[in-house]
Amino acid sequence: MFQRQKSVQRPSILGALFLLASIPGVGFAAESGVEGLWLSDGYGFFIEIDSTSATLYEITAISCVPRADKLLKASVEPDGSWRFRASDDSGTAIMVPLSASQMWFQRIGTASDILLRRTGTRPVFCDEDPVNTPQANFDVFWTNFKEHYPLFELKGIDWESVGAEVRSQITDATTDDALFDLLVGMISPLEDAHTGMSSESPERQFMGLRSDPAMGSDLSFMALRSKLEQNFDEAFAVIESSYIEGEFLSFCQGHLKFAKLPGELVYLRLDQEGGYTEAPGFSAQLETMEAALDEVFTASRGAKGLILDVRKNYGGSDILSLALASRLTQQDYFAYAKVIRLDPDDAQIRTPPQERRVAVTSCPGFYGPVIQLIGPYTISAGETLTQAMLGRKPEIIRVGENTQGVFSDTLGRQLPNGWRFRLPNELFLTEAGTYFDGPGIPPDIQVPVFRAEDIAAGRDPALEKAQEILLRP
């Protein structure tokens, strides 16, 4: 029987980029080092660390697949924490020793920490090259979902039965096209935008998504994405031509836009949390966003209300979402608590919650009435932003439709044949211990989002409703 191991709690390390909180009672000297072998609680990572780098392996009960990307040692801080630079210059990861046998690991751009425990031996499969056959690739794929996916019960999926049926169809003669279709066929019923598959072939790509009758249910993801982009372009053109007063300002390579509306209102649109600059490293993304928000909220002084539009928001980093939420409050408050699936055989056994808070900042902000526009393409970090603002005072009113219903960081995995796939393994809890995966976060006021007939008529009913609320005497 699985036994839950004692876990060490720690304070949040947010508030600034990877700001390390002090840990009472831990006085680890820099020279104590983190070299050695480590296993993660949840996440399925085995990590080898030497004096110059860290190598990650994706492990299950039946497999060990090394990751191609390495973390290169960058520095050891006076408090004993180790910083590692990604080999592709995408950012910095941090290792924070707690004792000789435990430490926290924070991945690049994430708002959660992974507890690592020192081990004396390598997992047995890590001493072997991964077997690359159709059956072995299926087994690695199916087992990763079995051990990490937390929502089978919510989705009404019997994963054991699905696996048995599909496994019986796979032989040594199964082609790549057939195998890809079989694997995608297993996860597409989950309708989970944090599931996906990719191969070296442009024709073999898949991303899960909740069905949307308004867009049509028979479209491939790429066809749907093209239709969505056209729909968004037309809807935003209506906003710019019919509602905006004065200049529309663009920041963060076009991902953050700001304008004034009649009645001393301001409009802020954010379509993703990332991709804000060509400069390497995650810190550059945050710095670019913070500079843009300084300008936006300085220009918002004296406004009677703010409309925050995330009806098109494809997600990104939760750290960037929290940075925006912090500009809208004058008091710290609970944002959410993350839990991670821990037991490979029981999805109800999870790690202790890691609480994250929205922190007050001295940077320019807006503290008056806020209306948030949301919809089914408010996805991932767009949703964690929405959840992080549920506790804001005065309360933010949400107008539109339910968000997509995916919150977890994606757990990237690789098959022995080189194909990549992804899945969620975390839940974002409210203070009451509930979560919004599946149906998404509902609006306070239900208004259709970007319907074709409204766009054709040059109207945006959700934006009009937001203006009506904010301009009431």
C-alpha positions as CSV (number, residue, x, y, z in Angstrom):
1,M,0.0,0.0,0.0
2,F,1.3,3.5,-0.9
3,Q,2.4,5.4,2.1
4,R,2.4,9.2,2.0
5,Q,5.9,10.5,2.9
6,K,6.3,13.5,5.2
7,S,6.6,16.6,3.1
8,V,8.3,19.8,3.9
9,Q,6.2,23.0,3.6
10,R,7.9,26.3,2.5
11,P,6.9,29.9,2.1
12,S,6.1,31.3,-1.3
13,I,9.2,32.3,-3.3
14,L,7.2,34.7,-5.5
15,G,6.9,38.5,-5.0
16,A,9.7,39.1,-7.5
17,L,11.2,36.9,-10.1
18,F,12.3,33.7,-8.2
19,L,12.7,35.7,-4.9
20,L,13.9,33.1,-2.4
21,A,12.2,33.2,1.0
22,S,14.3,32.4,4.0
23,I,13.6,29.0,5.5
24,P,13.8,29.0,9.3
25,G,16.2,26.5,10.7
26,V,17.9,25.9,7.3
27,G,21.5,27.2,7.3
28,F,22.9,25.4,4.3
29,A,26.3,26.6,3.2
30,A,27.0,27.0,-0.5
31,E,29.7,24.4,-0.4
32,S,27.4,21.7,0.8
33,G,26.3,21.1,-2.8
34,V,23.4,19.4,-4.5
35,E,25.4,16.9,-6.5
36,G,24.0,13.4,-6.6
37,L,20.8,11.5,-7.5
38,W,17.3,12.8,-6.8
39,L,13.7,11.7,-7.2
40,S,10.7,14.0,-7.3
41,D,7.5,13.8,-5.4
42,G,5.0,13.5,-8.2
43,Y,6.0,14.7,-11.7
44,G,8.0,11.5,-12.5
45,F,11.5,13.0,-12.6
46,F,14.8,11.4,-11.8
47,I,17.6,14.0,-11.8
48,E,21.4,13.5,-11.9
49,I,23.4,16.6,-10.8
50,D,27.1,16.9,-11.1
51,S,29.4,19.9,-10.6
52,T,28.5,21.5,-13.9
53,S,25.0,20.4,-14.9
54,A,21.7,18.6,-14.1
55,T,20.2,15.9,-16.4
56,L,16.5,15.1,-16.1
57,Y,14.9,11.8,-16.9
58,E,11.2,11.1,-17.3
59,I,10.4,8.0,-15.4
60,T,7.4,5.7,-14.8
61,A,7.1,2.2,-13.3
62,I,8.1,0.8,-16.7
63,S,10.4,3.3,-18.3
64,C,13.1,5.9,-18.1
65,V,13.5,8.4,-21.0
66,P,16.3,11.0,-20.8
67,R,15.5,14.6,-21.7
68,A,17.7,16.1,-24.4
69,D,17.8,19.5,-22.8
70,K,20.2,20.0,-19.9
71,L,20.4,22.5,-17.1
72,L,23.8,24.1,-16.9
73,K,25.1,25.3,-13.5
74,A,25.2,29.1,-13.4
75,S,25.8,30.1,-9.8
76,V,25.7,29.1,-6.1
77,E,24.1,31.8,-4.0
78,P,25.3,32.7,-0.4
79,D,22.1,31.1,1.0
80,G,23.0,27.8,-0.6
81,S,20.6,27.8,-3.5
82,W,21.9,26.7,-6.9
83,R,20.8,28.3,-10.1
84,F,20.9,26.5,-13.4
85,R,20.7,28.0,-16.8
86,A,18.7,26.2,-19.5
87,S,20.9,25.0,-22.4
88,D,18.6,26.8,-24.8
89,D,18.8,30.1,-22.8
90,S,15.1,30.0,-22.0
91,G,15.6,30.9,-18.4
92,T,16.9,29.9,-15.0
93,A,15.9,27.0,-12.7
94,I,16.6,27.0,-9.0
95,M,17.5,24.3,-6.5
96,V,17.0,25.2,-2.8
97,P,18.5,22.7,-0.4
98,L,16.4,22.0,2.7
99,S,18.7,19.3,4.2
100,A,21.2,16.8,3.0
101,S,18.4,14.6,1.7
102,Q,15.7,17.1,0.5
103,M,15.5,20.2,-1.7
104,W,13.0,22.3,-3.7
105,F,13.3,22.5,-7.5
106,Q,11.6,25.3,-9.4
107,R,11.2,24.9,-13.1
108,I,11.6,27.8,-15.5
109,G,8.6,30.2,-15.5
110,T,6.4,28.2,-13.2
111,A,4.7,29.2,-9.9
112,S,5.2,25.9,-8.1
113,D,8.0,24.0,-6.5
114,I,8.9,20.3,-6.9
115,L,10.1,18.5,-3.8
116,L,13.2,16.3,-4.5
117,R,14.5,13.5,-2.3
118,R,18.0,12.2,-2.5
119,T,18.3,8.6,-3.6
120,G,21.3,6.3,-3.5
121,T,20.5,4.4,-6.7
122,R,19.4,5.0,-10.3
123,P,16.0,3.7,-11.3
124,V,16.6,0.3,-12.9
125,F,15.3,1.4,-16.4
126,C,17.7,4.3,-16.5
127,D,20.6,1.9,-17.0
128,E,19.0,0.7,-20.2
129,D,18.3,2.4,-23.6
130,P,14.6,2.9,-24.1
131,V,13.0,0.2,-26.3
132,N,11.6,1.7,-29.5
133,T,8.8,-0.5,-30.8
134,P,5.1,0.3,-31.4
135,Q,4.2,-1.6,-28.2
136,A,6.9,0.0,-26.1
137,N,5.9,3.5,-27.2
138,F,2.2,2.7,-26.4
139,D,3.2,1.5,-22.9
140,V,5.2,4.6,-22.1
141,F,2.4,6.8,-23.3
142,W,-0.4,4.9,-21.5
143,T,1.6,4.6,-18.2
144,N,2.4,8.3,-18.0
145,F,-1.3,9.1,-18.2
146,K,-2.1,6.4,-15.7
147,E,0.4,7.7,-13.2
148,H,0.0,11.5,-13.6
149,Y,-3.4,12.5,-15.1
150,P,-5.7,13.7,-12.2
151,L,-9.0,14.0,-14.0
152,F,-10.1,10.6,-15.3
153,E,-13.0,10.4,-12.9
154,L,-14.2,13.9,-13.7
155,K,-14.0,13.1,-17.4
156,G,-15.8,9.8,-17.0
157,I,-12.9,7.8,-18.6
158,D,-12.0,4.3,-17.6
159,W,-8.3,4.4,-18.6
160,E,-7.6,0.7,-17.9
161,S,-10.4,-0.3,-20.3
162,V,-9.2,2.2,-22.9
163,G,-5.7,1.0,-22.7
164,A,-6.6,-2.7,-22.9
165,E,-8.7,-2.1,-26.1
166,V,-6.0,0.0,-27.9
167,R,-3.1,-2.2,-26.8
168,S,-4.7,-5.2,-28.4
169,Q,-4.6,-3.5,-31.8
170,I,-0.9,-2.7,-31.8
171,T,1.6,-5.1,-33.3
172,D,5.2,-4.9,-34.6
173,A,3.7,-4.0,-38.0
174,T,1.8,-1.0,-36.7
175,T,2.8,2.1,-38.8
176,D,3.7,5.5,-37.3
177,D,0.5,7.0,-38.8
178,A,-1.6,4.2,-37.3
179,L,0.1,4.4,-33.9
180,F,-0.3,8.2,-33.8
181,D,-4.0,8.0,-34.6
182,L,-4.5,5.3,-31.9
183,L,-2.7,7.4,-29.2
184,V,-4.6,10.5,-30.1
185,G,-7.9,8.6,-30.2
186,M,-7.3,7.6,-26.5
187,I,-6.9,11.2,-25.3
188,S,-9.2,13.2,-27.6
189,P,-12.3,12.3,-25.6
190,L,-10.8,14.0,-22.6
191,E,-11.4,17.3,-24.4
192,D,-8.4,18.7,-22.4
193,A,-6.4,21.6,-23.9
194,H,-3.4,20.6,-21.8
195,T,-3.1,17.3,-23.6
196,G,-1.4,17.0,-26.9
197,M,0.9,15.1,-29.2
198,S,3.5,16.1,-31.7
199,S,5.9,14.3,-34.1
200,E,8.5,15.2,-36.6
201,S,5.7,15.3,-39.3
202,P,3.6,18.5,-39.6
203,E,0.6,16.2,-40.4
204,R,0.9,14.4,-37.1
205,Q,0.1,17.1,-34.5
206,F,-2.7,17.1,-32.0
207,M,-4.0,19.4,-29.2
208,G,-7.0,18.6,-27.1
209,L,-9.8,21.1,-26.7
210,R,-13.2,21.3,-25.2
211,S,-15.9,21.0,-27.9
212,D,-17.4,24.3,-29.0
213,P,-20.7,24.1,-30.9
214,A,-20.4,27.7,-31.9
215,M,-17.2,26.9,-33.8
216,G,-18.2,23.5,-35.2
217,S,-17.3,20.1,-33.8
218,D,-15.8,18.5,-36.9
219,L,-12.8,20.8,-37.3
220,S,-9.2,19.7,-36.7
221,F,-7.3,21.8,-34.2
222,M,-5.4,23.6,-36.9
223,A,-8.5,24.4,-38.9
224,L,-10.3,25.5,-35.7
225,R,-7.3,27.7,-34.8
226,S,-7.4,29.4,-38.2
227,K,-11.2,30.0,-37.9
228,L,-10.8,31.3,-34.4
229,E,-8.0,33.7,-35.4
230,Q,-10.2,35.1,-38.2
231,N,-13.1,35.5,-35.7
232,F,-10.9,37.2,-33.2
233,D,-9.4,39.6,-35.8
234,E,-12.9,40.6,-36.9
235,A,-14.2,41.0,-33.3
236,F,-11.2,43.2,-32.3
237,A,-11.6,45.3,-35.4
238,V,-15.1,46.0,-34.2
239,I,-13.8,47.1,-30.8
240,E,-11.2,49.4,-32.3
241,S,-13.6,51.0,-34.8
242,S,-16.7,51.3,-32.6
243,Y,-15.7,51.6,-29.0
244,I,-12.2,52.9,-28.5
245,E,-11.7,56.6,-27.8
246,G,-8.3,57.8,-29.0
247,E,-5.1,55.9,-29.7
248,F,-4.8,52.1,-29.2
249,L,-1.4,51.4,-27.6
250,S,0.4,48.1,-28.2
251,F,3.0,46.5,-25.9
252,C,4.8,43.2,-25.5
253,Q,5.0,42.5,-29.2
254,G,1.3,43.1,-29.6
255,H,0.2,40.8,-26.8
256,L,-0.9,43.6,-24.5
257,K,-3.0,46.4,-25.8
258,F,-4.5,49.4,-24.0
259,A,-6.9,52.2,-24.9
260,K,-9.3,54.7,-23.3
261,L,-13.1,54.3,-23.6
262,P,-15.8,57.0,-23.3
263,G,-16.9,57.8,-19.8
264,E,-13.4,57.9,-18.3
265,L,-13.0,54.1,-18.6
266,V,-9.9,52.2,-19.7
267,Y,-9.6,49.0,-21.7
268,L,-6.7,46.5,-21.3
269,R,-6.5,43.3,-23.5
270,L,-4.0,40.5,-22.8
271,D,-3.9,37.6,-25.2
272,Q,-1.2,35.5,-23.6
273,E,1.4,35.4,-20.8
274,G,4.7,35.2,-22.6
275,G,6.3,35.9,-26.0
276,Y,6.8,39.5,-24.9
277,T,10.3,40.0,-26.1
278,E,13.0,38.4,-28.3
279,A,15.5,38.7,-25.5
280,P,16.6,35.4,-24.1
281,G,15.5,34.2,-20.6
282,F,12.3,34.3,-18.7
283,S,13.4,37.3,-16.6
284,A,13.3,39.4,-19.8
285,Q,9.7,38.4,-20.3
286,L,8.8,39.6,-16.8
287,E,10.8,42.8,-17.1
288,T,9.1,43.7,-20.5
289,M,5.7,43.1,-19.0
290,E,6.4,45.1,-15.9
291,A,7.6,48.1,-18.0
292,A,4.5,47.9,-20.1
293,L,2.2,47.8,-17.0
294,D,4.0,50.8,-15.5
295,E,3.0,52.8,-18.6
296,V,-0.5,51.4,-18.8
297,F,-1.4,52.0,-15.2
298,T,0.2,55.5,-15.1
299,A,-2.0,56.3,-18.1
300,S,-5.0,54.9,-16.1
301,R,-4.8,57.4,-13.3
302,G,-8.2,59.0,-12.7
303,A,-10.1,56.4,-14.6
304,K,-13.5,55.4,-13.2
305,G,-13.2,51.8,-14.2
306,L,-11.1,49.2,-16.0
307,I,-12.2,46.5,-18.5
308,L,-9.8,43.6,-18.6
309,D,-10.3,41.6,-21.8
310,V,-9.0,38.0,-21.8
311,R,-11.6,36.4,-24.0
312,K,-8.7,35.5,-26.3
313,N,-5.9,34.3,-24.0
314,Y,-3.9,31.2,-24.9
315,G,-2.0,31.1,-21.6
316,G,1.7,31.1,-20.7
317,S,3.4,31.6,-17.4
318,D,1.5,31.9,-14.1
319,I,4.2,34.2,-12.8
320,L,3.3,36.8,-15.4
321,S,-0.4,36.3,-14.5
322,L,0.3,37.0,-10.8
323,A,2.4,40.0,-11.8
324,L,-0.7,41.5,-13.5
325,A,-3.0,40.6,-10.6
326,S,-0.6,42.4,-8.1
327,R,-1.2,45.7,-10.0
328,L,-4.9,45.6,-9.1
329,T,-4.8,45.2,-5.3
330,Q,-3.8,47.2,-2.2
331,Q,-3.7,44.2,0.1
332,D,-2.2,40.7,-0.1
333,Y,-4.7,37.9,-0.6
334,F,-5.0,34.2,-1.4
335,A,-4.7,33.4,-5.1
336,Y,-4.8,29.6,-5.2
337,A,-3.2,26.5,-3.8
338,K,-1.5,24.0,-6.1
339,V,-1.6,20.2,-5.4
340,I,0.1,17.6,-7.5
341,R,-0.9,14.0,-8.1
342,L,1.4,12.0,-6.0
343,D,0.4,8.3,-6.1
344,P,0.6,6.5,-9.5
345,D,-2.2,4.2,-8.5
346,D,-4.6,6.7,-6.8
347,A,-5.4,10.1,-8.2
348,Q,-6.9,11.2,-4.9
349,I,-3.6,11.1,-3.1
350,R,-1.9,14.5,-3.7
351,T,1.0,16.6,-2.3
352,P,0.3,19.1,0.4
353,P,-1.1,22.4,-1.0
354,Q,1.4,25.0,-2.1
355,E,-0.3,28.3,-1.5
356,R,0.3,31.3,-3.8
357,R,-0.8,34.8,-2.9
358,V,-1.3,38.0,-4.9
359,A,1.2,40.4,-3.4
360,V,1.0,44.2,-3.1
361,T,3.5,46.1,-5.2
362,S,4.7,49.6,-5.1
363,C,4.5,49.8,-8.9
364,P,1.7,51.8,-10.6
365,G,-1.7,50.0,-10.4
366,F,-5.5,50.3,-10.6
367,Y,-7.6,49.8,-7.5
368,G,-11.1,50.9,-8.6
369,P,-13.9,48.9,-10.2
370,V,-12.8,46.2,-12.7
371,I,-14.8,44.1,-15.1
372,Q,-13.2,41.1,-16.6
373,L,-14.3,39.7,-20.0
374,I,-13.9,35.9,-20.2
375,G,-14.8,33.1,-22.6
376,P,-14.0,29.6,-23.7
377,Y,-10.7,30.7,-25.2
378,T,-9.6,32.1,-21.9
379,I,-7.1,29.2,-21.4
380,S,-4.5,28.0,-18.9
381,A,-2.6,31.0,-17.5
382,G,-5.5,33.2,-18.6
383,E,-7.6,31.1,-16.3
384,T,-5.1,31.1,-13.4
385,L,-5.1,34.9,-13.8
386,T,-8.9,34.8,-13.5
387,Q,-8.7,32.5,-10.4
388,A,-6.0,34.6,-8.8
389,M,-8.4,37.6,-8.9
390,L,-11.4,35.9,-7.3
391,G,-10.3,37.2,-3.9
392,R,-9.6,40.7,-4.9
393,K,-11.4,43.5,-3.1
394,P,-13.5,45.3,-4.4
395,E,-14.6,42.2,-6.2
396,I,-14.0,41.9,-9.9
397,I,-17.2,41.2,-12.0
398,R,-16.8,38.6,-14.8
399,V,-18.8,39.0,-17.9
400,G,-19.0,36.5,-20.8
401,E,-18.9,32.7,-20.9
402,N,-17.1,29.9,-19.0
403,T,-13.4,29.7,-19.4
404,Q,-11.8,26.7,-21.1
405,G,-11.2,24.6,-17.9
406,V,-7.5,23.8,-17.8
407,F,-5.1,25.2,-15.1
408,S,-2.2,22.9,-14.6
409,D,1.3,23.5,-15.9
410,T,1.8,20.9,-18.7
411,L,4.0,17.9,-17.9
412,G,6.1,17.4,-21.1
413,R,7.0,13.9,-21.9
414,Q,8.9,12.1,-24.7
415,L,8.3,8.6,-26.2
416,P,11.3,6.4,-27.1
417,N,10.6,7.2,-30.8
418,G,11.1,10.9,-30.2
419,W,7.5,12.0,-30.3
420,R,6.5,14.5,-27.6
421,F,3.3,14.6,-25.7
422,R,1.9,16.6,-22.8
423,L,-0.6,16.2,-20.0
424,P,-1.6,18.0,-16.8
425,N,-0.8,16.6,-13.3
426,E,-1.8,19.5,-11.0
427,L,-4.9,21.1,-9.6
428,F,-5.4,24.7,-8.6
429,L,-7.6,24.8,-5.5
430,T,-9.7,27.6,-4.2
431,E,-9.7,28.5,-0.5
432,A,-12.6,26.1,-0.1
433,G,-10.6,23.3,-1.7
434,T,-12.6,23.2,-5.0
435,Y,-11.2,23.5,-8.5
436,F,-12.5,24.6,-11.9
437,D,-11.0,22.0,-14.3
438,G,-13.4,20.8,-16.9
439,P,-16.3,23.3,-16.9
440,G,-14.0,26.3,-16.3
441,I,-14.6,29.5,-14.2
442,P,-18.1,30.8,-14.8
443,P,-19.0,34.5,-15.4
444,D,-21.1,36.5,-13.0
445,I,-23.1,37.8,-16.0
446,Q,-23.6,35.4,-19.0
447,V,-23.2,37.2,-22.3
448,P,-22.3,35.4,-25.6
449,V,-18.7,35.9,-26.7
450,F,-17.9,37.0,-30.3
451,R,-20.9,35.5,-32.0
452,A,-20.9,35.9,-35.8
453,E,-24.1,37.8,-35.9
454,D,-22.9,40.4,-33.4
455,I,-19.6,40.8,-35.2
456,A,-21.5,41.3,-38.5
457,A,-23.7,43.9,-36.8
458,G,-20.6,45.7,-35.5
459,R,-21.4,45.0,-31.8
460,D,-19.7,43.6,-28.8
461,P,-22.5,42.8,-26.3
462,A,-20.1,41.7,-23.5
463,L,-18.1,45.0,-23.7
464,E,-21.3,47.0,-23.8
465,K,-22.5,45.2,-20.7
466,A,-19.2,46.0,-18.9
467,Q,-19.5,49.7,-19.9
468,E,-23.1,49.7,-18.7
469,I,-22.1,48.3,-15.2
470,L,-19.2,50.7,-14.8
471,L,-21.1,53.8,-15.8
472,R,-24.1,53.2,-13.6
473,P,-24.8,56.2,-11.3
